[in-house]
Amino acid sequence: MWSEDRMHRWLARREKPANLRGSMMHDAAVLERTQGRLALCVDQTIEGVHFESDAAAARVGAKAAGRALSDLAATAATPLGLVCALSAPPETDESWIQDALSGVADAFQLVGGDLACAPGPRALSVTALGTVAADVPPPARDRARAGDTIVLTGPVGGSPLGRHLDIVPRLRAGRWLFGAGCVALMDVSDGLAWDLFRFARTAGVQFVVDSVPVHADAARLAEGTPRSALDHALHDGEDHELIACVPQRALARVLDEAPRECSELTVIGRVQAGAGLVLELDGESRQWTPGEGGWRHGA
């Protein structure tokens, strides 16, 4: 049986995070004062839902951190620290817990958290803290407008081959896009099509997509499934690339700077008046419906 007390003593021996101004192992983390508005987000990573039981613990921890950091990326935020709550059944090896927490800490500064011994699947809940500029409104999904151009920071699809455990939060790309004038951002977590649909619904507009950059993993995965590589790209999810809606006044700058700032940036469509998501792919135009794919928790 693993021991919370032993884990606390192990955590106390770890290097103190650079921006932690309070003591290690206190009930609340006290961080260095910083400028800007605070940005907060939280994500759960649950065994059997987000990772399989044989996944390496360090990769599970890194994924838990990456999921939360990706949400900060879509808010053009600069991260300050992570807080992790971990729950594991009594029979869990302490080395698994240590490796999982190390995976979180290696992704970014782990400044606090909580441990619980409980029956059921192993789970990590990571809260990410960050800052955004205080002098302008932050990016948000409801700020997309008709006339915007839709871009994607990289290719998508095929994450079940292993990339779902190796998230690379697009933090730099998020700050660059926002600084260049993109005020509507979202990360791709539940499937490109489903996320585009929800993005458009929140903004009260219609997204028209006429190009999708397909990841090589999607093509490889399609070789062993009845689905096409494009279908995997549209629906697999856990890519954690950023969708950005670029106002016309910012488009020339974004496209000019993309080779230096985000080399895989691709224009995938446009925003117009209307509702929902229209796919203009493979020589046909059709309205996409939520039942076609993507990840949903519950009914």
C-alpha positions as CSV (number, residue, x, y, z in Angstrom):
1,M,0.0,0.0,0.0
2,W,1.3,3.4,-0.9
3,S,1.6,6.0,1.9
4,E,0.7,9.7,1.6
5,D,3.2,10.5,4.4
6,R,6.0,8.9,2.4
7,M,4.9,10.8,-0.7
8,H,4.9,14.0,1.3
9,R,8.5,13.4,2.5
10,W,9.5,12.6,-1.1
11,L,7.9,15.8,-2.4
12,A,9.7,17.8,0.3
13,R,13.1,16.7,-1.0
14,R,12.4,17.9,-4.5
15,E,13.8,21.2,-5.8
16,K,11.8,24.2,-4.9
17,P,10.0,25.8,-7.9
18,A,11.6,29.0,-9.0
19,N,8.6,31.3,-8.4
20,L,7.5,29.8,-5.1
21,R,7.9,32.4,-2.4
22,G,6.2,30.5,0.4
23,S,7.6,27.4,2.0
24,M,7.6,24.0,0.4
25,M,4.8,21.7,1.6
26,H,2.6,24.5,3.1
27,D,-1.2,24.1,2.6
28,A,-1.2,26.8,-0.1
29,A,1.4,27.9,-2.5
30,V,2.5,31.5,-2.4
31,L,3.9,32.7,-5.7
32,E,6.0,35.6,-6.8
33,R,3.9,38.6,-7.6
34,T,3.4,39.2,-11.3
35,Q,1.8,41.7,-13.6
36,G,-1.3,41.1,-15.8
37,R,-4.6,39.4,-15.2
38,L,-4.7,35.9,-13.8
39,A,-5.8,33.0,-16.0
40,L,-6.9,29.7,-14.4
41,C,-8.0,26.4,-15.9
42,V,-8.3,22.8,-14.8
43,D,-8.3,19.4,-16.5
44,Q,-8.8,15.9,-15.4
45,T,-6.8,12.9,-16.7
46,I,-8.5,9.6,-15.7
47,E,-7.4,6.0,-16.2
48,G,-9.6,4.3,-18.7
49,V,-10.7,7.6,-20.2
50,H,-7.6,9.6,-21.0
51,F,-4.9,6.9,-20.6
52,E,-4.7,3.1,-20.5
53,S,-3.5,1.2,-17.4
54,D,-0.2,0.2,-19.0
55,A,0.7,3.8,-20.0
56,A,4.0,5.0,-18.5
57,A,3.3,7.1,-15.4
58,A,5.7,9.9,-16.4
59,R,3.8,10.3,-19.7
60,V,0.5,10.3,-17.9
61,G,1.7,13.1,-15.7
62,A,3.0,15.0,-18.7
63,K,-0.3,14.6,-20.4
64,A,-2.2,15.9,-17.4
65,A,0.0,19.0,-17.3
66,G,-0.2,19.4,-21.1
67,R,-3.9,19.4,-21.2
68,A,-4.2,22.3,-18.8
69,L,-1.3,24.2,-20.3
70,S,-2.9,23.9,-23.8
71,D,-5.9,25.7,-22.4
72,L,-3.6,28.5,-21.3
73,A,-2.1,28.5,-24.8
74,A,-5.6,29.2,-26.2
75,T,-5.9,32.1,-23.8
76,A,-2.5,33.6,-25.0
77,A,-1.3,33.2,-21.4
78,T,2.1,32.9,-19.8
79,P,2.1,30.0,-17.3
80,L,3.0,30.7,-13.6
81,G,2.6,27.2,-12.1
82,L,0.7,24.0,-11.8
83,V,-1.3,22.4,-8.9
84,C,-2.0,18.7,-9.1
85,A,-4.6,16.6,-7.2
86,L,-3.8,12.9,-7.6
87,S,-6.0,10.0,-6.6
88,A,-4.9,6.3,-6.7
89,P,-6.1,3.0,-5.2
90,P,-4.2,1.5,-2.2
91,E,-2.4,-1.1,-4.3
92,T,-0.7,1.5,-6.6
93,D,3.1,1.4,-6.5
94,E,4.6,4.5,-5.0
95,S,7.0,4.6,-7.9
96,W,4.0,5.1,-10.2
97,I,2.9,8.1,-8.2
98,Q,6.4,9.6,-8.0
99,D,6.8,9.2,-11.8
100,A,3.4,10.7,-12.5
101,L,4.1,13.7,-10.3
102,S,7.5,14.1,-11.8
103,G,5.9,14.1,-15.3
104,V,3.7,17.0,-14.2
105,A,6.6,18.9,-12.7
106,D,8.9,18.3,-15.7
107,A,6.2,19.9,-17.9
108,F,6.1,23.0,-15.8
109,Q,6.6,24.2,-12.3
110,L,4.5,22.1,-9.8
111,V,3.8,24.4,-6.9
112,G,1.2,22.4,-4.9
113,G,-1.5,19.9,-4.8
114,D,-3.2,17.0,-2.9
115,L,-3.0,13.2,-2.7
116,A,-5.8,10.8,-1.9
117,C,-5.9,7.0,-1.5
118,A,-9.2,5.9,-2.9
119,P,-10.7,2.9,-4.8
120,G,-11.4,3.3,-8.4
121,P,-9.2,4.4,-11.4
122,R,-6.1,6.5,-11.0
123,A,-6.7,10.1,-11.8
124,L,-4.9,13.4,-11.9
125,S,-6.5,16.8,-11.9
126,V,-4.2,19.6,-12.9
127,T,-4.9,23.3,-12.4
128,A,-2.8,25.7,-14.4
129,L,-2.2,29.3,-13.4
130,G,-1.1,31.9,-15.8
131,T,-1.2,35.6,-16.7
132,V,-2.5,37.5,-19.7
133,A,-2.0,41.2,-20.6
134,A,-4.0,43.6,-18.5
135,D,-4.4,46.4,-21.0
136,V,-6.5,44.6,-23.7
137,P,-9.5,42.1,-23.6
138,P,-8.2,38.5,-23.6
139,P,-8.9,36.1,-26.5
140,A,-12.2,34.2,-26.3
141,R,-14.3,31.9,-28.5
142,D,-17.2,34.3,-28.8
143,R,-15.0,36.9,-30.5
144,A,-14.9,35.2,-33.9
145,R,-16.6,37.4,-36.5
146,A,-17.8,37.0,-40.1
147,G,-15.0,37.8,-42.5
148,D,-12.3,36.2,-40.3
149,T,-9.9,33.6,-41.8
150,I,-9.6,30.3,-39.9
151,V,-6.1,29.0,-39.3
152,L,-4.7,25.9,-37.6
153,T,-1.2,25.7,-36.0
154,G,-0.4,22.2,-37.2
155,P,-1.7,18.9,-38.7
156,V,-4.2,16.8,-36.9
157,G,-5.4,13.2,-36.6
158,G,-4.0,9.9,-35.5
159,S,-3.3,10.8,-31.9
160,P,-4.3,7.3,-30.7
161,L,-1.0,6.0,-32.0
162,G,0.6,7.6,-29.0
163,R,0.7,11.3,-29.6
164,H,-2.2,11.7,-27.1
165,L,0.3,11.1,-24.4
166,D,2.8,13.6,-25.8
167,I,1.0,16.9,-25.8
168,V,3.0,20.0,-26.9
169,P,1.1,23.0,-25.6
170,R,1.2,25.8,-28.3
171,L,2.0,28.5,-25.7
172,R,4.3,30.5,-27.8
173,A,2.0,30.3,-30.9
174,G,-1.0,31.4,-28.8
175,R,0.8,34.5,-27.6
176,W,2.1,35.3,-31.1
177,L,-1.3,34.9,-32.7
178,F,-2.9,37.1,-30.1
179,G,-0.2,39.7,-30.4
180,A,-0.7,39.7,-34.2
181,G,-4.4,40.5,-33.8
182,C,-6.2,37.1,-33.4
183,V,-8.8,37.6,-30.7
184,A,-10.6,34.2,-31.0
185,L,-8.6,31.1,-30.1
186,M,-9.4,27.4,-29.1
187,D,-7.3,24.3,-28.8
188,V,-8.2,21.0,-30.5
189,S,-8.9,18.5,-27.8
190,D,-12.2,16.7,-28.6
191,G,-11.8,16.4,-32.4
192,L,-11.2,19.2,-35.0
193,A,-14.8,19.1,-36.4
194,W,-16.5,19.0,-33.1
195,D,-14.4,21.8,-31.7
196,L,-14.9,23.9,-34.8
197,F,-18.7,23.4,-34.5
198,R,-18.6,24.4,-30.8
199,F,-16.4,27.4,-31.5
200,A,-18.8,28.6,-34.2
201,R,-21.8,28.0,-32.0
202,T,-20.3,30.1,-29.2
203,A,-19.6,33.0,-31.5
204,G,-23.0,32.8,-33.3
205,V,-21.4,32.4,-36.7
206,Q,-20.8,29.7,-39.3
207,F,-17.4,28.2,-40.0
208,V,-16.7,27.0,-43.5
209,V,-13.7,24.6,-43.8
210,D,-12.1,23.8,-47.2
211,S,-8.8,22.4,-46.2
212,V,-7.5,20.2,-43.4
213,P,-3.8,19.4,-42.7
214,V,-3.7,15.7,-42.1
215,H,-1.0,14.4,-39.8
216,A,1.1,11.4,-40.9
217,D,-0.3,9.5,-37.9
218,A,-3.8,9.8,-39.3
219,A,-2.7,8.2,-42.6
220,R,-0.9,5.4,-40.7
221,L,-3.9,4.8,-38.5
222,A,-6.3,4.7,-41.5
223,E,-4.3,1.8,-42.9
224,G,-5.7,-0.4,-40.1
225,T,-9.2,1.0,-39.8
226,P,-12.3,1.4,-42.1
227,R,-12.0,5.2,-41.7
228,S,-10.1,7.5,-44.0
229,A,-7.1,9.6,-43.0
230,L,-9.3,12.7,-43.4
231,D,-12.0,11.3,-41.1
232,H,-9.3,10.6,-38.4
233,A,-8.0,14.2,-38.8
234,L,-11.5,15.6,-38.3
235,H,-12.5,13.4,-35.4
236,D,-9.7,11.7,-33.4
237,G,-9.0,14.7,-31.2
238,E,-6.2,15.2,-28.6
239,D,-4.1,17.1,-31.1
240,H,-3.9,20.2,-29.0
241,E,-3.2,22.4,-32.0
242,L,-4.7,25.9,-31.9
243,I,-7.6,27.1,-34.0
244,A,-7.4,30.9,-34.5
245,C,-9.8,33.2,-36.3
246,V,-7.8,36.0,-38.0
247,P,-9.4,39.3,-38.7
248,Q,-8.8,40.6,-42.2
249,R,-6.7,43.5,-40.8
250,A,-4.3,41.0,-39.3
251,L,-4.2,38.3,-42.0
252,A,-1.2,39.7,-44.0
253,R,0.9,40.0,-40.8
254,V,0.0,36.5,-39.6
255,L,0.8,34.9,-43.0
256,D,4.1,36.9,-43.3
257,E,5.3,35.9,-39.8
258,A,4.1,32.3,-39.8
259,P,7.3,30.8,-41.4
260,R,9.3,32.1,-38.5
261,E,6.7,31.9,-35.7
262,C,4.6,28.8,-36.5
263,S,6.0,27.0,-39.6
264,E,3.1,24.5,-39.9
265,L,0.3,27.1,-39.7
266,T,-2.4,26.4,-42.3
267,V,-5.4,28.4,-43.5
268,I,-8.3,26.0,-43.3
269,G,-11.4,28.1,-43.9
270,R,-13.4,31.2,-43.3
271,V,-16.0,32.6,-40.9
272,Q,-19.3,33.9,-42.3
273,A,-22.8,34.7,-41.2
274,G,-24.9,31.7,-40.3
275,A,-24.6,28.8,-37.9
276,G,-22.7,25.5,-37.5
277,L,-19.9,24.0,-39.5
278,V,-19.8,23.5,-43.3
279,L,-17.2,21.2,-44.8
280,E,-16.1,21.9,-48.4
281,L,-13.8,18.9,-48.8
282,D,-13.3,16.1,-51.4
283,G,-15.3,18.0,-54.0
284,E,-18.5,18.3,-52.0
285,S,-20.1,20.9,-49.6
286,R,-22.1,19.7,-46.6
287,Q,-23.3,20.7,-43.2
288,W,-21.4,18.8,-40.5
289,T,-23.5,17.3,-37.7
290,P,-22.4,16.6,-34.1
291,G,-23.2,12.9,-34.4
292,E,-20.5,12.3,-37.0
293,G,-17.6,12.0,-34.5
294,G,-15.5,13.6,-31.8
295,W,-15.3,12.9,-28.1
296,R,-18.2,13.6,-25.7
297,H,-18.4,12.8,-22.0
298,G,-21.8,11.3,-21.4
299,A,-24.8,11.4,-23.7
